[in-house]
């Protein structure tokens, strides 16, 4: 396996689902391991050390769950990460296979320890490769607003190293974003945040208003105005984090998990029930199927 083949393998991680809900547990575990590799030079991690930070990473950047297993969500990727990449052993050094039940208590009792194979680590430590691999996973499984937030948590600096010349394996073309999407969406909403009305400018140049995908581009969301929404930078971030959502009637809703003490933070509560600004006359509204996707896959709900 060389660097291009490794990127190809990372790009083919199975897009796991539970029912119709995405399960980005493997890419988040890998990004956490990349952070360890960048920090200490090794990806080796005991499950006992990984359970809390990886579960919190999944809870923060993956879909909400309604039950207590939120504390043990790291068990699934720890067990099922592809063995081409991952070596998992018990406390005595015995191999643990992917048929192992994905139970956190069992992994703790076994003293489970995982590590990316040494040849995988060596490829990732080549100049630019770790950042290239992280960018690939972020682009394929998340949305650009979340990329720096995830990297801050795992300890990666995407701007630290230039990317290698060759990143995409032959025959595998990354789905490109439309260069026209942002301008079309912003023009449709008159360069104003559809949630709060913010329309700041420096001279005649709009600032702080961005085009958001309702269904993420990485999750097959189209670069089309029926999947776009103009939002200020703050509300774009909150929308992609699932703090804000949309009702079928295209009104804003605020997650019950959101809390704030300051007047500025509490201003988000006032968005609940507010109708989105309408697009320019004759413009299409957001497609209901994209709203339903965001509600199911991104909007955050409290555990039952």
Secondary structure, DSSP 8 states (H G I E B T S, - for coil): --HHHHHHHHHT----EETTEE-THHHHHHHHHHHHHHHHS---EEHHHHHHHHHHHHHHHS---SSGGGGGTHHHHHHHS-TTTEEEE-TTS-B--TTS---HHHHHHHT-EEEE-HHHHHHHTSTTHHHHHHHHHHHHHS-HHHHHHHHHHHT--TTSS---S--S-TT-------TTHHHHHHHHTTTS-TTT----EETTEE-SEEEEESS-GGGT--SSGGGEEEEEHHHHHHHHHTSEEE-TTSBEEE-TT----SHHHHTTGGGTT-B----STT-----HHHHHHHHHHTS-----
